[in-house]
Amino acid sequence: MINPAPLRILHTESSMELGGQEFRILAEAVGMRGRGHFVVLAVQPHSQIAVQARAAGIPVELVRMGCGRILPLVSQFQRIIETYRIDVVNTHGSLDSWVASVAARWSSVKPAIVRTRHKSTPIVRSWRHYILYRMLPHAVVTTGEAIRTHLIRDHGIHPDHVVSIPTGVDVSLFSPNQALSIRMDHEATPSDFVVGTVSFLRDYKGLNILIAAAQQVVAVYPHVKFWIIGEGPERSQLEQMITEFGLQHHVVLCGFQTEIPRWLSRVDVFVMPSTGAEGIPQALTQALAMERPVVASSVGGIPEVVEHGITGLLVPPNDPDSLAKALLLLLRDSVLRKTLGRAGRQRVVEELSMTRMLEKTEELYYRLLEVRGTESSRTPPAITMTSMGD
């Protein structure tokens, strides 16, 4: 078999923040580079993803995306595409998807265009979204089957045009063998039971629900600590709520952390209390990979990974009573914690590894180039897009 030629891939992202979406882009960029492809990012000046990409040795093109004339912005993207002779343009945000996709359509190199939809927030039917999801890209990638189903059912996108590729986990890095402990930090003692979450502090992450549930849990078991790991715009509101509930010694906002495996190694139960807009959260699958028993809301793509009573416990969103009840159940039952943790890691290893994500993405890229007749010398694997929709 002739080995396929390496690809030249452009990822675009207009966000200034650094959350799950941006971390996935970085993981894909580093992973595809490791598979022999050239990857470049077009991102905003002073954005967090630009800093992280440069630290990882990924080439970065800075493009100021915002209010202003669109045509000069399209021309700038067109120049980037033609300078690097890009094979695949993969867009991620709404603004960059518009300008980069149009630039790709107008460019002389005619790359394949992929739009990744990371969130499960319903998309309003409009002519703008018709163009953005059906006319401009050659394929749409979703991070979960629930988002894929929404696009097919509610927006009429052909099933062959949209594929679910959940975010992968480095199962060697996120491993239960991680034994580094940080229990003595952040007001925890060796006898404390730690409930933790990793989250950008946004309203739809349901952290207010977690704090309300925490009040019920510590009323029964005062030795339980809650770690909320991450930063974001909701921090001040959460601090106020913690004070109002008298939980200053039980709920700790740990801030942004880089060594997530170390933190997860000290969590006894992981919680994901989201109220909406989730695909399959990376923090959730990372916790599962480390055999942490999980309690999560039944929203978005979460039920695709957390099978109630098998790989974790599901609770209704916006329901602190149900969340507290599930946490108390796990706190009392160490056997159940171990059983759920082991099953959760097995699910991730078999279906949600980083290698699997990169393989499916690579197969999609080659398939699109084959269909478009770009570089006929390439010999991509014999696949269909529908076969990757699991």
C-alpha positions in Angstrom: 0.0 0.0 0.0 1.3 3.5 -0.9 1.5 5.7 2.2 -0.7 8.8 2.0 1.1 12.0 1.5 1.4 14.2 4.7 -1.3 16.9 5.0 -1.0 20.6 5.4 -3.7 21.6 7.9 -4.9 25.0 9.0 -7.0 25.3 12.2 -8.8 28.6 12.8 -10.3 29.9 16.1 -11.6 33.4 16.9 -12.0 32.9 20.7 -9.7 34.7 23.1 -10.5 32.2 26.0 -8.9 28.9 26.8 -11.4 26.1 27.5 -12.3 22.7 26.3 -12.8 23.8 22.7 -9.4 25.4 22.5 -7.7 22.5 24.3 -9.1 20.1 21.7 -7.7 22.3 18.9 -4.3 22.2 20.5 -4.5 18.5 21.1 -5.4 17.9 17.4 -2.6 20.2 16.3 0.0 18.5 18.4 -1.3 15.0 17.6 -1.5 15.5 13.8 2.1 16.9 13.9 3.1 13.8 15.7 1.5 11.7 12.8 3.7 13.5 10.3 1.5 16.3 9.1 2.1 20.1 9.0 -0.2 22.1 11.2 -0.6 25.9 11.5 -3.1 27.9 13.6 -4.8 31.2 12.6 -5.9 32.8 15.9 -6.4 36.2 17.5 -3.5 38.3 18.7 -3.1 38.0 22.5 -5.4 35.0 22.7 -4.7 32.2 25.2 -4.6 29.6 22.4 -1.9 31.6 20.6 0.3 31.4 23.7 -0.3 27.7 24.2 0.3 26.9 20.6 3.6 28.7 20.5 4.7 26.9 23.7 3.9 23.6 22.0 6.0 24.6 18.9 2.9 25.0 16.6 3.2 27.7 14.0 0.8 30.6 14.6 -0.6 33.2 12.2 -2.2 36.1 14.1 -5.4 37.5 12.6 -7.4 40.2 14.3 -11.0 39.0 14.0 -13.8 41.3 15.2 -15.8 44.2 14.0 -14.8 45.8 10.8 -14.7 45.1 7.1 -14.9 41.5 6.2 -13.3 41.5 2.8 -9.8 42.4 4.0 -10.1 39.7 6.6 -11.1 37.1 4.0 -8.1 38.3 1.9 -5.8 37.7 4.9 -7.0 34.2 5.4 -6.8 33.6 1.6 -3.1 34.6 1.7 -2.4 32.2 4.6 -4.1 29.3 2.8 -2.2 30.0 -0.4 1.1 30.7 1.2 1.1 27.4 3.1 -0.6 25.5 0.3 -3.2 24.2 2.8 -4.9 20.9 2.1 -7.5 21.1 4.9 -9.0 24.2 6.6 -10.7 23.2 9.9 -12.7 26.0 11.5 -14.0 26.1 15.0 -15.7 29.4 16.0 -18.6 31.2 14.2 -16.6 34.2 13.1 -13.6 32.4 11.9 -15.8 29.8 10.2 -17.4 32.5 8.0 -14.2 34.3 6.9 -11.9 31.3 6.6 -14.4 29.2 4.7 -15.1 31.9 2.2 -11.3 32.4 1.8 -10.9 28.7 1.2 -13.6 28.7 -1.4 -12.0 31.7 -3.2 -8.4 30.5 -2.9 -6.5 29.0 -5.8 -5.5 25.8 -3.8 -9.1 24.8 -3.1 -8.6 23.0 0.2 -11.2 20.8 1.9 -13.2 22.7 4.5 -14.3 21.2 7.8 -16.4 22.9 10.4 -16.2 21.5 14.0 -19.2 22.2 16.2 -18.1 21.7 19.8 -21.2 22.7 21.8 -24.6 21.1 22.0 -26.5 24.4 22.2 -29.4 24.3 19.8 -28.7 26.2 16.5 -31.5 28.5 15.4 -32.7 27.8 11.9 -31.7 30.7 9.6 -30.2 31.4 6.3 -26.9 32.3 8.0 -26.7 28.8 9.6 -27.8 27.2 6.4 -24.7 28.7 4.7 -22.4 28.1 7.7 -23.2 24.4 8.1 -24.5 23.3 4.7 -23.0 25.4 2.0 -19.5 26.5 3.1 -18.0 23.3 4.6 -17.5 20.0 2.9 -18.1 18.3 6.2 -19.1 19.1 9.8 -17.5 17.4 12.8 -19.3 17.2 16.1 -17.9 16.3 19.4 -20.8 14.0 20.2 -23.6 12.0 18.6 -26.3 14.2 20.2 -25.0 17.3 18.4 -24.7 15.3 15.1 -28.4 14.1 15.5 -29.5 17.7 16.1 -27.8 18.9 12.9 -29.4 16.1 10.9 -32.8 16.2 12.4 -33.3 20.0 12.9 -31.2 21.4 10.1 -31.6 18.9 7.3 -27.8 18.2 7.0 -27.3 14.9 5.2 -25.9 12.2 7.5 -22.9 11.7 5.2 -22.1 15.3 5.7 -21.7 15.3 9.5 -19.5 13.0 11.6 -19.2 12.6 15.4 -15.6 12.5 16.6 -15.5 12.8 20.4 -12.5 14.5 22.0 -9.8 11.9 22.8 -8.0 11.4 26.1 -4.3 10.5 26.5 -4.9 7.3 28.5 -1.3 7.0 29.4 -1.2 10.5 31.0 -4.7 10.2 32.5 -4.1 6.9 34.3 -5.1 5.5 37.7 -1.4 4.8 38.2 -0.9 8.5 38.8 0.0 8.6 42.5 1.1 12.2 43.1 -0.9 13.7 45.9 -1.7 17.3 46.7 -4.2 16.6 49.4 -2.5 18.9 51.9 -3.1 21.9 49.7 -6.4 23.8 49.6 -7.6 23.1 53.1 -7.8 19.3 52.8 -6.5 16.8 55.4 -5.7 13.1 54.9 -9.0 12.1 56.3 -11.1 14.3 54.0 -13.2 13.0 51.2 -12.7 15.1 48.1 -15.4 15.8 45.4 -13.9 17.6 42.5 -14.7 19.2 39.1 -12.6 20.8 36.4 -14.4 23.5 34.6 -14.3 26.9 33.0 -16.4 29.0 35.3 -19.4 29.7 33.0 -23.0 29.8 34.0 -24.0 26.7 32.0 -21.5 24.6 33.9 -24.0 24.3 36.8 -21.4 25.2 39.5 -24.1 27.0 41.5 -26.0 23.7 41.5 -22.9 22.0 42.9 -22.6 24.5 45.7 -26.2 24.1 46.7 -25.7 20.3 46.7 -22.5 20.7 48.7 -24.5 22.4 51.5 -26.6 19.2 51.8 -23.7 16.9 51.7 -21.6 18.6 54.3 -24.6 18.7 56.6 -24.4 14.9 56.8 -20.6 14.5 56.3 -18.6 17.5 57.5 -15.3 16.0 56.4 -16.2 16.3 52.7 -14.3 19.0 50.6 -15.3 20.3 47.2 -12.7 21.4 44.7 -13.7 23.6 41.8 -10.7 23.7 39.5 -10.7 26.4 36.8 -11.2 30.1 36.2 -13.8 32.1 34.4 -16.3 35.0 34.5 -18.5 33.4 37.2 -15.9 33.4 39.9 -17.1 36.4 41.9 -20.7 35.1 41.9 -19.5 31.7 43.1 -17.4 33.2 45.8 -20.5 35.2 47.0 -22.6 32.0 47.0 -20.0 30.0 48.9 -19.9 32.8 51.6 -23.7 33.0 51.8 -24.0 29.3 52.3 -21.3 29.3 54.9 -19.1 26.9 52.9 -15.8 28.7 53.0 -14.1 25.7 54.7 -15.7 23.1 52.4 -15.8 24.5 48.9 -12.6 25.8 47.4 -12.1 27.6 44.1 -8.7 26.3 43.2 -8.1 28.5 40.1 -6.6 27.5 36.8 -4.3 24.5 37.0 -2.1 22.9 34.4 -1.3 19.5 36.0 -4.8 18.2 35.9 -3.8 14.5 36.3 -2.2 15.4 39.7 -5.4 17.0 40.8 -7.6 14.2 39.6 -5.4 11.7 41.4 -6.6 13.2 44.7 -10.3 13.4 43.8 -12.4 10.7 45.3 -15.5 11.5 43.2 -15.7 13.6 40.1 -18.8 15.7 39.4 -20.0 17.4 36.2 -23.2 19.4 37.0 -23.6 21.1 33.7 -27.0 22.5 32.8 -26.5 22.6 29.0 -24.3 23.4 26.0 -22.1 20.3 26.5 -20.7 18.0 23.9 -18.7 15.3 25.6 -16.6 17.3 28.1 -12.9 16.6 28.1 -12.7 17.0 31.9 -15.3 14.3 32.2 -13.5 11.7 30.0 -10.2 12.6 31.7 -11.7 11.8 35.1 -13.2 8.5 33.7 -9.7 7.6 32.3 -8.3 7.9 35.8 -11.0 5.6 37.2 -12.7 8.4 39.2 -16.3 7.5 39.9 -18.5 10.2 38.2 -21.7 12.0 38.9 -22.9 14.0 35.9 -26.0 15.8 34.5 -27.9 14.1 31.7 -27.4 16.9 29.2 -25.8 17.1 25.8 -23.4 14.3 24.9 -22.7 13.3 28.5 -25.1 10.3 28.4 -23.1 8.9 25.5 -20.2 8.3 27.9 -21.8 8.1 31.3 -24.2 5.1 31.3 -26.2 5.3 34.5 -25.2 2.7 37.0 -22.5 1.3 34.6 -19.8 3.9 34.0 -21.2 6.6 36.4 -24.3 8.1 37.8 -26.6 10.5 35.9 -28.8 13.1 37.5 -31.2 15.6 36.1 -29.8 19.1 35.4 -30.6 22.0 37.7 -31.5 19.6 40.5 -29.2 20.0 43.6 -31.3 17.5 45.6 -30.6 14.7 43.1 -27.0 15.7 42.8 -26.5 15.6 46.6 -28.3 12.2 46.8 -26.0 10.7 44.2 -22.9 12.1 45.9 -24.0 10.7 49.3 -24.5 7.3 47.7 -21.0 7.2 46.4 -19.6 8.6 49.6 -21.1 5.7 51.5 -20.3 2.9 49.0 -16.6 2.3 48.3 -17.4 -0.8 46.3 -19.7 1.1 43.9 -17.0 3.8 43.5 -14.4 1.2 42.4 -16.8 -0.6 40.1 -17.9 2.6 38.3 -14.4 3.9 38.1 -13.0 0.7 36.4 -15.9 0.6 33.9 -15.5 4.2 33.1 -11.8 3.8 32.3 -12.6 0.8 30.1 -15.1 2.8 28.1 -12.6 5.6 27.5 -9.7 3.3 26.6 -11.9 1.4 24.1 -13.8 4.3 22.5 -12.3 7.7 23.5 -8.6 7.5 23.4 -6.5 10.3 21.8 -5.2 7.8 19.2 -8.8 7.0 18.1 -9.7 10.7 17.8 -6.7 11.4 15.6 -7.2 8.4 13.4 -10.8 9.3 12.8 -9.9 12.9 12.0 -7.1 11.9 9.7 -9.4 9.4 7.9 -12.0 12.2 7.4 -9.5 14.6 6.0 -8.1 12.0 3.5 -11.6 11.0 2.5 -12.7 14.6 1.7 -9.6 15.1 -0.4 -10.3 11.9 -2.3 -13.9 12.9 -2.9 -12.8 16.3 -4.1 -10.2 14.8 -6.4 -7.4 16.8 -4.7 -4.0 15.2 -5.1 -5.0 12.0 -6.9 -1.8 10.4 -5.8 -3.0 10.1 -2.2 -4.4 6.7 -1.2 -6.6 7.3 1.9 -8.0 4.4 3.9 -11.2 2.9 2.5 -13.8 4.4 4.9 -17.1 6.1 4.8 -18.0 9.1 6.9 -21.1 7.3 8.3 -18.8 4.6 9.7 -17.2 7.2 11.9 -20.4 8.4 13.5 -20.1 6.4 16.7 
